[in-house]
Amino acid sequence: MKRLNTIPEILTFILILALTFTGFNQAQDKKKITKLDDLPRYTYSIDIKASELLVSENEFSALAKEVRENILNTLNEYEIEDKTTLKGYYATLRNLDMLEGNYESALEYSEMILLLQEKPADKLMSGIVDISIIEALQNNKSGDKEITRTEFNKNLKDRVDVLPWDVVQDDVEQLKGNYEIISKNMLVGMVQTQIDPSVEKTKSISGDAAVRIIGMRKFIVLIVPYKSDAVEIFSEYIDINKVEKEDIWIARDVDLTEVANLSNVIVGIWDSGVDVEVFKERIFINTNEIVDGIDNDNNGFVDDVYGIAFSLEEDYTTQLLYPMTEADLENYSNMIYMIKGLMDLQAAIDSPEATELKKKMSSMNPEDTKPFLEELALFSMYVHGTHVAGIATNNNPYAEVLVARITFDHHAIPAPATVEVAEKAAINYMETVKYFQANNVRVVNMSWGWTLKEIEGMLEANGIGKDAEERSKLTREIFDIYKNGLYNAIKSAPEILFIAGAGNSDNDVTFDEVIPSMFDLPNLITVGAVDQAGEETGFTSFGESVDVYANGFEVVSYLPGGELIAMSGTSMSSPNAVNLAAKLLALDYSLTTSQLIELIEDGADKSEDGRILLINPKQSVELLETGKK
């Protein structure tokens, strides 16, 4: 279940410590950091809007000086073992060095980041554009922009051309797609939307917000001028090498469509809501309830024919799919078009949808950013649960979907988490699990979660707390209510297997405290994401709590209304593991939770580098059949 450091990785980490800190005795006196919340918080006073700070000169220089000093002090005073945190600090120092013309130091930080990388593609791709720009600027003493451009093109092309396609395909395609849509206007618009409102209230920004602004400024000043050149180089590389990776998942799949006389399995889709019309033949039905506004079966829930739902405020609702306005529904087909364009861009597919999206985003003004991002977030929430349910029940006519809807805020400035709402949520978590138990649910998909930083960010966005320290205390109080409530709810149902997505932040779920994926419970497994060839995606979170990996890259499933679309994320890898668990139960309903986990993990294959376990449905089923004999 756990991934341990290999010997080379341990040696690499020791080398990083040697490069970063001086003196063995000094290191002994450092305060050891075991979780993200133990790191110091910083608050920076600013007298202008954050969006103005982003493009200013004097004000930005003052902020940069403070941030650098605080990061160096943190590295000097604390023993930090989490590689993601170290990479983040080094990246900010590198960005500051690039902006200030300290190119030798910027290259050193880039090398330190590379040494910390673990994913095969990251070891090859990390900082590839930054390093190419740094060396171009470093070698051009004249300052002539065209000479720098020529040097940058040569540097990047030399690096890209030798990359092994089978390892970096997904990362190159996604990087190209991201570069095609990110612009100065979009970045300014994001700061105006997400940071300016809190600055207006508090006249300050947190260390996290400051780091975001530094990264955005680096992109605007140093990446944007060469962005089109990078896209062209990536495009040429893709065109030359465009051979799709072999899809390992087709051969591993188990199809129960033509298999007779198996057991029906109720699968809980604990998510943002499901369009039950899409699953007419595979939907749980509470035969003791009718839709009449009355709790006919006296179970505490009105009209719960197909499941239950809770609103953003944690109030019970009978709407199993997020209630879109008439205007939102009219725009639905257009948003499908946009989201397909985004997915196509990240997969380097030259489709009409991708072309239209590039056109739209390239002409976007800063003030257009907020409505566009909120539309995307609303669309994502609306479709998410239905897409997940389709993956969980694919090729399994014996799986029945029971809906348990939770609601997420799609606004750029989300409603702040509060103690009161967290307490209601904790109660609802337990009530939801009891509902699963009462209706014989055997496996539950959870492609969602909370993080400490997420709640802290919500508080900051709303200007709550006089500074980062005060905010962190309130955050811990609120987060622990969610954490303990969800932990106790899952623990209370040992007969149900809960399967969680690891998360999409490329971080250690235990160090960063991501719930539920960090939980160590005998009836929960956490799933990371790999691509069609079984290689880790750049976005997947990781850590000792991540048990197995499944396909989470461009997975095709349903949207509300029945249309099919490919989407990526650990939200897609988790229901692939649920799909396997439900099929095992259909074949042998007597399996216990521990037996299910054993079959899933024992049937999995180690990746080529031996770091992770890839689920293998066919082998897990074979183990089940062998055990029967």
C-alpha positions in Angstrom: 0.0 0.0 0.0 2.9 2.4 0.7 5.5 3.8 -1.7 9.0 4.0 -0.1 11.9 6.1 -1.3 14.4 4.2 -3.5 18.1 4.5 -2.7 18.8 6.9 -5.6 16.0 9.2 -4.4 17.4 9.2 -0.9 20.9 10.1 -2.2 19.4 12.9 -4.3 17.6 14.4 -1.3 20.9 14.3 0.7 22.6 16.1 -2.1 19.9 18.8 -2.2 20.4 19.3 1.5 24.1 19.7 1.0 23.6 22.3 -1.7 21.0 24.2 0.2 22.3 24.3 3.8 25.7 24.7 5.3 26.9 22.8 8.3 25.8 19.5 9.8 25.5 20.9 13.3 23.3 23.7 12.1 20.9 21.3 10.4 20.5 19.5 13.7 19.1 22.7 15.2 16.4 23.1 12.6 12.8 22.7 13.4 11.5 19.6 11.6 8.4 20.1 9.4 6.1 17.1 9.2 3.1 18.8 7.6 2.4 21.9 5.5 0.5 23.6 8.4 3.7 23.7 10.5 5.4 26.1 8.1 5.5 29.8 9.0 2.9 32.1 7.4 3.8 35.5 6.0 1.7 38.6 5.3 2.8 41.5 3.1 1.3 44.9 3.3 0.6 46.6 0.0 -1.0 50.0 -0.7 -2.1 49.3 -4.3 -4.2 46.6 -6.0 -2.6 43.3 -6.4 -3.2 43.5 -10.2 -1.3 46.8 -10.2 1.5 45.3 -8.1 1.8 42.6 -10.7 2.9 45.0 -13.4 4.5 47.7 -11.2 8.2 48.4 -10.7 9.1 49.9 -7.3 6.3 48.2 -5.4 7.1 44.8 -6.9 10.8 45.1 -6.1 10.0 45.8 -2.4 7.7 42.8 -2.3 10.3 40.6 -4.1 13.0 41.5 -1.5 10.7 40.6 1.4 9.6 37.3 -0.1 13.2 36.3 -0.9 14.3 37.1 2.6 11.5 35.1 4.2 12.0 32.0 2.0 15.7 31.9 2.7 15.0 32.3 6.4 12.5 29.5 6.3 14.9 27.2 4.5 17.6 28.1 7.0 15.4 27.6 10.1 13.4 24.5 9.2 14.1 21.0 8.1 11.7 20.4 5.3 11.6 16.9 3.8 8.6 17.4 1.5 10.0 17.7 -2.0 7.0 19.5 -3.3 7.4 22.3 -0.8 11.1 22.5 -1.5 10.5 22.7 -5.2 8.0 25.5 -4.6 10.5 27.5 -2.6 13.3 27.0 -5.2 10.9 27.9 -8.0 10.1 31.2 -6.4 13.7 32.0 -5.8 14.5 31.0 -9.4 11.7 33.3 -10.7 13.0 36.2 -8.7 16.5 35.6 -9.9 15.3 35.5 -13.5 13.4 38.8 -13.1 16.5 40.4 -11.4 19.0 39.1 -14.0 20.8 36.7 -11.6 21.1 34.0 -14.2 23.8 31.9 -12.7 21.8 31.6 -9.4 18.5 30.9 -11.4 20.2 28.0 -13.2 21.4 26.6 -9.8 17.8 26.7 -8.5 16.6 25.0 -11.7 19.1 22.2 -11.2 18.0 21.8 -7.6 14.4 21.4 -8.7 15.4 18.9 -11.3 17.2 16.8 -8.7 14.0 16.6 -6.6 11.8 15.4 -9.4 10.5 11.8 -9.2 8.0 11.4 -12.1 9.9 10.3 -15.2 8.5 13.0 -17.4 9.3 15.7 -14.8 12.9 14.6 -14.7 13.1 15.4 -18.4 10.7 18.4 -18.8 11.0 20.4 -15.6 12.0 24.0 -16.3 12.8 23.3 -19.9 11.5 26.6 -21.1 12.9 28.6 -18.2 16.4 27.2 -18.6 16.4 27.8 -22.3 15.5 31.5 -21.7 18.0 31.9 -18.8 20.9 30.6 -21.0 19.8 32.8 -23.9 19.8 35.9 -21.7 23.0 34.9 -20.1 24.9 34.5 -23.3 23.6 37.6 -25.0 25.5 40.5 -23.5 24.2 43.0 -26.1 20.6 42.8 -24.9 19.4 42.6 -28.5 16.0 41.0 -28.4 16.3 39.2 -31.7 19.6 37.7 -30.7 18.0 36.5 -27.5 15.1 35.0 -29.5 17.4 33.2 -31.8 19.4 31.8 -28.9 16.3 30.8 -27.0 14.9 28.9 -30.1 18.2 27.0 -30.5 18.4 26.1 -26.8 14.8 24.9 -26.6 14.8 23.1 -29.9 18.0 21.2 -28.9 16.4 20.2 -25.7 13.0 19.2 -27.1 14.3 17.3 -30.1 16.1 14.7 -27.9 13.2 14.0 -25.6 11.8 10.5 -25.6 8.3 10.8 -27.0 6.9 7.8 -25.2 7.8 9.4 -21.9 7.0 13.1 -22.4 4.1 13.0 -24.9 1.4 14.1 -22.5 3.5 16.7 -20.9 4.6 18.3 -24.1 1.1 18.4 -25.5 -0.3 19.9 -22.3 2.4 22.5 -22.1 1.8 23.5 -25.7 -1.9 23.8 -25.1 -1.5 25.9 -22.0 0.9 28.2 -23.7 -1.6 28.8 -26.5 -4.2 30.1 -24.1 -2.3 31.9 -21.3 -1.8 35.6 -21.9 -0.9 38.7 -20.0 -4.6 39.8 -20.0 -5.7 36.5 -18.6 -3.1 36.6 -15.8 -4.0 40.2 -14.9 -7.7 39.2 -15.0 -7.1 36.3 -12.6 -5.4 38.6 -10.1 -8.1 41.2 -10.5 -10.7 38.4 -9.9 -9.1 36.3 -7.2 -6.8 38.6 -5.2 -7.8 42.2 -5.6 -11.1 41.9 -3.6 -9.3 40.7 -0.5 -6.5 43.3 -0.8 -9.2 46.0 -0.9 -10.4 44.8 2.5 -7.1 44.0 4.2 -4.5 46.0 2.4 -2.3 42.9 2.4 -1.6 39.6 0.7 -0.4 36.3 2.1 2.8 34.6 1.2 0.9 32.2 -1.1 -0.6 35.1 -3.0 2.7 36.8 -3.3 4.3 33.6 -4.7 1.5 33.5 -7.3 2.1 37.1 -8.3 5.8 36.5 -8.7 5.2 33.5 -10.9 2.8 35.4 -13.1 5.1 38.3 -13.4 7.9 36.0 -14.5 5.6 34.6 -17.1 4.5 38.0 -18.4 8.0 39.5 -18.5 10.1 36.6 -19.7 7.8 33.9 -21.2 5.2 35.8 -23.1 7.7 37.4 -25.5 8.9 33.9 -26.6 5.6 32.0 -26.1 4.8 31.7 -29.8 8.3 30.4 -30.5 7.9 27.7 -27.8 4.5 26.7 -29.2 6.0 26.4 -32.7 8.9 24.2 -31.4 6.6 22.0 -29.4 4.3 21.7 -32.4 7.1 20.6 -34.7 8.2 18.0 -32.2 4.6 16.7 -31.8 4.1 16.6 -35.6 7.3 14.6 -36.2 6.7 12.2 -33.3 2.9 12.0 -33.3 2.4 8.3 -32.6 -0.2 7.7 -29.9 1.0 5.7 -26.9 -0.3 2.2 -26.7 -3.4 2.0 -24.6 -2.8 -0.6 -22.0 -6.3 -0.4 -20.5 -8.3 -2.0 -23.3 -6.6 -5.3 -22.8 -7.0 -5.1 -19.1 -10.7 -4.4 -19.1 -13.4 -6.8 -18.0 -16.7 -6.7 -19.7 -19.7 -8.2 -17.9 -22.3 -7.1 -20.5 -22.8 -10.6 -21.9 -22.3 -12.5 -18.6 -25.6 -13.8 -17.1 -26.8 -14.4 -13.5 -24.5 -12.1 -11.6 -25.3 -10.1 -8.4 -26.6 -6.5 -8.6 -24.2 -4.1 -6.9 -25.3 -0.7 -5.6 -22.6 1.9 -6.2 -22.7 5.2 -4.3 -21.7 8.2 -6.4 -20.8 10.7 -3.7 -20.2 13.7 -6.0 -21.6 16.9 -7.5 -24.8 15.3 -8.7 -25.9 12.9 -11.4 -28.3 13.1 -14.3 -30.4 10.0 -13.5 -32.0 10.0 -17.0 -28.6 8.9 -18.4 -28.6 5.8 -16.3 -32.3 4.7 -16.6 -31.3 1.0 -16.8 -28.7 1.2 -14.0 -30.1 3.4 -11.3 -31.0 2.6 -7.7 -34.7 3.0 -7.0 -36.1 3.5 -3.5 -39.4 1.7 -4.1 -40.8 2.9 -0.7 -40.7 6.5 -1.9 -42.6 8.6 -4.5 -42.0 12.2 -5.6 -44.8 14.0 -3.8 -43.0 16.3 -1.3 -43.6 13.8 1.6 -41.2 11.5 3.4 -43.2 8.3 2.5 -40.8 5.8 4.1 -40.0 7.9 7.1 -36.3 7.7 6.7 -35.8 11.5 7.2 -35.4 12.3 3.5 -38.2 13.7 1.2 -38.6 12.3 -2.3 -35.3 10.3 -2.2 -36.3 8.0 -5.0 -32.8 7.8 -6.5 -30.7 9.2 -3.7 -30.1 12.3 -1.6 -28.5 15.8 -2.1 -27.2 18.7 0.0 -26.8 22.3 -1.1 -23.7 24.6 -0.8 -25.0 25.7 2.6 -25.3 22.0 3.6 -29.1 22.0 3.6 -31.1 19.0 2.3 -32.5 19.4 -1.3 -34.4 17.0 -3.5 -32.4 18.1 -6.6 -29.9 15.4 -7.5 -28.3 17.5 -10.3 -27.1 21.0 -9.7 -30.0 23.4 -10.5 -28.8 25.4 -13.5 -30.6 28.7 -14.4 -32.4 29.0 -17.7 -29.6 31.2 -19.0 -27.0 28.6 -17.9 -28.8 25.8 -19.7 -29.1 27.9 -22.9 -25.3 28.3 -22.7 -24.7 24.6 -22.0 -24.0 23.5 -25.5 -21.6 26.4 -26.0 -19.8 25.4 -22.8 -19.5 21.8 -24.0 -17.9 23.2 -27.1 -15.5 25.2 -25.0 -14.5 22.4 -22.7 -13.9 20.1 -25.6 -11.7 22.8 -27.1 -9.7 22.9 -23.9 -9.3 19.1 -23.8 -8.3 19.1 -27.4 -5.7 21.8 -26.9 -4.1 19.9 -24.1 -4.0 16.8 -26.2 -2.6 18.8 -29.2 -5.7 18.0 -31.3 -6.3 20.6 -34.0 -10.1 20.7 -33.9 -12.6 23.4 -34.7 -13.3 23.6 -30.9 -9.7 24.1 -30.1 -9.3 26.8 -32.7 -12.4 28.7 -31.5 -11.2 28.5 -27.9 -7.7 29.9 -28.8 -9.4 32.7 -30.7 -11.7 33.5 -27.8 -9.0 33.5 -25.2 -6.4 35.4 -27.2 -8.9 38.3 -27.6 -10.0 38.2 -23.9 -9.6 41.4 -21.9 -8.8 41.2 -18.1 -12.4 42.0 -17.2 -13.6 39.0 -19.3 -11.6 36.5 -17.2 -14.0 36.3 -14.2 -17.2 35.3 -16.1 -15.2 32.9 -18.3 -13.6 31.1 -15.4 -16.9 31.0 -13.5 -18.7 29.5 -16.5 -16.0 26.8 -16.7 -16.2 26.1 -13.0 -20.0 25.9 -13.1 -20.0 23.6 -16.1 -17.4 21.4 -14.5 -19.5 21.0 -11.3 -22.6 20.4 -13.3 -21.1 17.5 -15.4 -18.7 16.0 -12.9 -20.8 13.5 -11.1 -22.5 12.2 -14.3 -19.1 11.7 -15.9 -17.8 9.8 -12.9 -20.9 7.6 -12.7 -20.4 6.6 -16.4 -16.9 5.4 -15.7 -17.9 3.6 -12.5 -20.6 1.6 -14.3 -19.0 1.0 -17.7 -19.4 -2.5 -19.1 -21.2 -3.6 -15.9 -25.0 -4.0 -16.3 -25.2 -5.2 -12.7 -24.0 -1.9 -11.2 -26.8 0.4 -9.9 -26.0 4.1 -9.3 -27.2 5.6 -6.0 -26.8 9.4 -6.0 -25.4 11.4 -3.1 -24.9 15.0 -4.2 -22.7 17.5 -2.5 -22.2 21.0 -3.8 -19.1 23.1 -4.6 -18.9 26.8 -5.1 -18.1 27.8 -8.7 -17.6 31.5 -8.0 -14.2 33.2 -8.4 -14.5 34.4 -4.8 -16.1 31.4 -3.1 -18.3 31.7 0.0 -15.9 31.4 3.0 -15.9 28.2 5.0 -17.3 28.7 8.5 -17.4 26.7 11.7 -21.2 26.5 11.4 -21.2 25.2 7.8 -18.4 22.7 8.6 -20.4 21.4 11.6 -23.4 20.9 9.3 -21.2 19.1 6.8 -19.8 16.8 9.4 -23.4 15.8 10.3 -24.3 15.3 6.7 -21.3 13.1 6.0 -22.5 10.8 8.7 -26.1 10.9 7.5 -24.9 10.2 4.0 -22.9 7.1 5.1 -25.9 5.9 7.1 -28.0 6.3 4.0 -25.5 4.2 2.1 -25.7 1.5 4.7 -29.5 1.5 4.9 -29.6 0.9 1.1 -26.9 -1.8 0.9 -24.3 0.3 -0.9 -21.1 -1.8 -1.2 -18.7 0.6 -2.9 -18.6 4.4 -2.9 -16.7 6.8 -5.3 -15.3 10.0 -3.8 -13.7 12.1 -6.6 -13.4 15.2 -4.4 -11.8 16.4 -1.2 -10.8 19.3 1.0 -7.4 20.7 1.8 -6.2 22.9 4.6 -4.8 25.4 2.0 -8.0 25.5 0.1 -10.0 26.6 3.2 -7.3 29.1 4.1 -7.4 30.5 0.6 -11.2 30.9 0.8 -10.8 32.9 4.0 -8.1 35.1 2.4 -10.2 35.7 -0.7 -13.0 37.0 1.4 -10.6 39.2 3.5 -11.2 37.3 6.7 -8.5 37.5 9.4 -6.2 40.4 10.1 -3.1 38.5 8.9 -2.0 35.0 7.7 -1.3 33.8 11.3 -4.8 34.6 12.5 -6.3 33.1 9.4 -4.3 29.9 9.8 -5.7 29.3 13.3 -9.3 29.7 12.1 -8.5 27.5 9.1 -7.3 24.7 11.4 -10.4 24.9 13.5 -12.7 24.6 10.5 -10.6 22.0 8.6 -10.5 19.7 11.6 -14.3 19.7 11.8 -14.5 18.6 8.2 -11.6 16.2 8.6 -12.9 14.5 11.8 -16.5 14.4 10.5 -15.5 12.7 7.2 -13.0 10.3 8.9 -15.6 9.1 11.5 -18.3 8.8 8.8 -16.2 6.5 6.6 -14.9 4.6 9.6 -18.4 3.9 10.8 -19.2 1.7 7.7 -16.5 -1.0 7.6 -18.6 -3.1 5.2 -18.5 -0.4 2.5 -15.4 0.2 0.4 -14.8 3.9 -0.2 -12.5 4.9 -3.1 -11.0 8.4 -3.3 -9.2 10.3 -6.0 -5.8 11.4 -4.8 -6.1 15.0 -6.2 -4.7 17.0 -9.1 -2.2 19.2 -7.4 1.0 17.2 -7.9 1.5 17.2 -4.1 2.0 14.8 -1.2 -1.5 14.2 0.1 -0.3 13.4 3.6 2.0 16.3 4.0 -0.5 18.8 2.6 -3.4 17.2 4.5 -5.8 16.3 1.7 -9.0 14.6 2.9 -10.2 12.0 2.3 -7.2 10.8 0.3 -4.8 11.1 3.3 -6.9 8.9 5.5 -5.5 5.6 6.7 -8.6 3.4 7.1 -9.1 -0.3 6.3 -12.2 0.4 4.2 -10.7 3.2 2.0 -8.2 3.2 -0.9 -6.8 6.2 -2.7 -6.2 6.3 -6.4 -3.7 8.3 -8.4 -3.8 9.0 -12.1 -1.8 7.6 -15.0 -2.2 8.0 -18.7 -3.3 5.5 -21.4 0.2 3.9 -21.3 0.3 3.6 -17.5 2.7 6.5 -16.9 2.0 9.0 -14.1 0.3 12.2 -15.2 1.9 15.5 -14.4 -1.1 16.6 -12.3 -1.6 13.5 -10.1 -1.0 13.9 -6.4 1.0 11.2 -4.6 2.3 10.0 -1.3 2.2 7.0 1.0 -1.6 7.2 1.3 -2.0 6.7 -2.5 -2.5 2.9 -2.9 -3.0 2.3 -6.6 -3.1 4.1 -9.9 -5.7 3.9 -12.7 -6.4 5.6 -16.0 -7.2 9.3 -15.5 -6.2 10.7 -18.8 -8.8 11.6 -21.5 -11.3 9.1 -20.2 -14.5 9.1 -22.2 -17.8 9.2 -20.3 -21.3 10.8 -20.2 -22.4 14.4 -19.6 -25.9 15.3 -18.4 -28.1 14.7 -21.4 -26.1 11.7 -22.6 -23.4 13.3 -24.7 -19.9 11.7 -24.5 -16.7 13.6 -23.8 -13.1 12.8 -22.7 -12.0 14.4 -19.4 -8.8 14.0 -17.3 -8.1 14.0 -13.6 -7.9 11.7 -10.6 -11.6 12.2 -10.6 -11.6 9.8 -13.6 -9.0 7.4 -12.2 -10.9 6.8 -8.9 -14.2 5.6 -10.6 -12.0 3.2 -12.8 -11.0 1.5 -9.5 -14.7 1.6 -8.4 -15.6 0.0 -11.7 -13.2 -2.9 -10.8 -14.6 -3.3 -7.3 -18.2 -3.3 -8.5 -17.4 -6.0 -11.1 -15.6 -8.2 -8.5 -18.7 -7.9 -6.3 -21.0 -8.7 -9.2 -19.0 -11.9 -9.6 -18.9 -12.7 -5.9 -21.1 -10.5 -3.7 -19.9 -12.2 -0.5 -16.5 -10.5 -0.8 -15.6 -8.4 2.3 -14.0 -5.0 2.1 -10.6 -6.3 3.0 -10.9 -9.1 0.3 -11.9 -6.5 -2.3 -8.8 -4.4 -1.5 -6.6 -7.4 -1.5 -7.9 -8.5 -5.0 -7.4 -5.0 -6.4 -3.9 -4.6 -5.0 -2.6 -8.1 -5.6 -4.0 -8.0 -9.1 -2.2 -4.7 -9.8 1.1 -4.5 -11.7 4.2 -2.5 -10.8 5.1 0.3 -13.1 8.3 -0.1 -15.2 10.3 1.9 -12.6 8.6 -0.1 -9.7 7.3 3.1 -8.0 3.6 2.6 -8.3 0.9 0.0 -8.7 -1.4 0.0 -11.8 -4.7 -1.7 -11.4 -5.3 -4.7 -13.7 -9.0 -5.6 -13.7 -8.4 -8.8 -15.7 -5.8 -10.1 -13.3 -7.9 -9.2 -10.2 -10.8 -11.2 -11.7 -8.5 -14.1 -12.5 -7.3 -14.1 -8.8 -10.9 -14.2 -7.7 -11.7 -17.1 -10.0 -8.6 -18.9 -8.9 -9.5 -18.4 -5.3 -12.9 -20.0 -5.9 -11.3 -23.0 -7.4 
